[in-house]
Amino acid sequence: QVQLVESGGGLVQPGGSLRLSCAASRSIFSLHYMGWYRQAPGKQRELVARIIGGSSPNYPDSVKGRFTTSRDDAKNTVYLQMNSLSPEDTAVYYCNAQLYIGLRLNDFWGQGTQVTVSS
């Protein structure tokens, strides 16, 4: 099992920045996959940054050049630095991890953190 706790969301003006954190309850090295997703009202959840594993590009075109990830392995924590934010980035941001338990790949999500970009 792995628990994920996101933090760092809030209200920011257009053009501003935020850094989100996702703390995992176990070593990041034990995870098969880890990524950041977001879901805006009325829209499907979408990948915004891939951190570990997977085959998709690290960042979709919608955030490329504005969002970057980093990690602190000692703290089992990953970060999402978001710059040049626009109202279109408003969403609940989720941390996702996949972990093999035996032969089964299990999917885990954090509770999400709200990001609102508005003047």
Phi, psi and omega in degrees: 000155174215132173259140181236131180233114178269153174203167175107354179288173180162194180261130180220149179282155175306137184090350182277184183229155173215152172238120177264150177238148174225112180262126179260152183274001178214171182301135178298330181295339181277352185271145178279328185205148174208137181202166174254138178230165173216155178220117177269158180304129178078005181239161177284155176292137182229150177286134174243341178197130176258131184253315182227136172071188180078172181236358180282161176303152182301322182224135174289164182301331184294337182236354183302133181088347180246326182251139174221155179245156173212171183211149174239097186296328180294331180259002183053042187232138173242155185232152173234109177270123183242120180242164178050049184290146177232164179305333179292346177274356179297125184182171166270128182258133184238146171260136181233141176220147175238137186221133174281125171242105192068232179263001185258131177272120183252147186249131181230142179232147170281181183279346180092154175224133185280131172241123179237122179250112185201149176266000000 
